[in-house]
Every structure is written in C-alpha cells, then in structure tokens.
C-alpha cells in the first residue's frame, strides 16, 4: 500500500515546517508528501527546498493547488478520485 500525504499551504512557512517535521517523525513514514502551495511567497518555497534536502520522504512541491484538483500533476504517484 502506498501512503501519500497532501499538505495544503499558503504563506505559513513556520507551520509548514512543523507539519513536515511531524510527518517525518511518524512510526510509518508516508511514501511521498505533496505540498499544494496556493501561491505563497518565497519563504514557503525555501522551507520546502530545505526540508526536501533532509527528508527521508520524497516531497513534491505543487504550485497552485488547483493543479492537484485537476489531476494534472505529472510527478504524482497517487490517484485522486
């Protein structure tokens, strides 16, 4: 079974970092974390890039969450129904 976690964010880099750290501390790690970013500033992107470098889990940054809603995210490995 593949476990994917979708995290929605908008200009909350501190909260996003806490969320990603928490996900990485779970007893069962997800196979991937998809961060749906609804147009945040550069700080959010910086957090995602920094956390991606240290994460044992693949983190996919999707700009504008509408991409996920339309299932156009080329990188995803999960199914949206």
C-alpha positions as CSV (number, residue, x, y, z in Angstrom):
1,X,0.0,0.0,0.0
2,X,1.3,3.4,-0.9
3,X,0.7,6.2,1.5
4,X,0.6,9.8,0.2
5,X,0.1,12.8,2.3
6,X,-1.3,16.1,0.8
7,X,-0.5,19.2,2.7
8,X,-2.1,22.5,1.6
9,X,-0.3,25.7,2.4
10,X,-0.5,29.4,1.8
11,X,2.1,31.8,3.4
12,X,2.6,29.8,6.6
13,X,6.2,28.7,6.3
14,X,6.6,28.2,10.1
15,X,3.5,26.0,10.3
16,X,4.5,24.1,7.2
17,X,7.9,23.3,8.6
18,X,6.4,22.0,11.8
19,X,3.9,19.9,9.8
20,X,6.7,18.4,7.6
21,X,8.9,17.6,10.6
22,X,5.9,15.9,12.3
23,X,5.3,13.8,9.2
24,X,8.9,12.7,9.2
25,X,8.7,11.6,12.8
26,X,5.8,9.2,12.3
27,X,6.3,5.5,13.0
28,X,5.0,4.7,9.5
29,X,6.5,7.3,7.1
30,X,4.5,8.2,4.0
31,X,5.9,7.2,0.7
32,X,5.5,10.8,-0.5
33,X,4.4,14.2,0.7
34,X,2.7,16.5,-1.8
35,X,2.7,20.2,-0.8
36,X,-0.1,22.0,-2.6
37,X,1.0,25.6,-2.5
38,X,-1.7,28.2,-3.3
39,X,0.6,30.9,-4.3
40,X,2.8,31.5,-1.3
41,X,5.8,33.8,-1.1
42,X,9.5,32.7,-1.4
43,X,9.7,31.7,2.3
44,X,7.4,28.8,1.8
45,X,9.4,27.6,-1.2
46,X,12.6,27.9,0.8
47,X,11.1,25.7,3.6
48,X,10.1,23.1,1.1
49,X,13.5,23.0,-0.6
50,X,15.4,22.9,2.8
51,X,13.1,20.1,4.1
52,X,13.4,18.2,0.8
53,X,17.2,18.0,1.3
54,X,17.0,16.4,4.7
55,X,13.8,14.4,4.3
56,X,13.8,10.6,4.0
57,X,10.5,11.0,2.2
58,X,10.0,12.4,-1.3
59,X,8.5,15.9,-1.1
60,X,6.7,17.2,-4.2
61,X,6.0,20.9,-4.4
62,X,2.9,21.7,-6.4
63,X,2.4,25.4,-7.2
64,X,-1.2,26.4,-7.1
65,X,-3.3,23.7,-5.5
66,X,-5.7,23.7,-8.5
67,X,-3.1,21.5,-10.2
68,X,-4.0,18.7,-7.8
69,X,-7.7,19.2,-8.2
70,X,-7.5,18.8,-11.9
71,X,-5.1,15.8,-11.6
72,X,-2.5,17.4,-13.9
73,X,0.4,16.9,-11.5
74,X,2.9,15.0,-13.6
75,X,5.1,14.0,-10.6
76,X,2.3,12.4,-8.5
77,X,2.2,8.6,-7.8
78,X,-1.2,8.7,-6.1
79,X,-4.7,8.6,-7.6
80,X,-7.3,11.3,-7.0
81,X,-10.9,10.3,-7.3
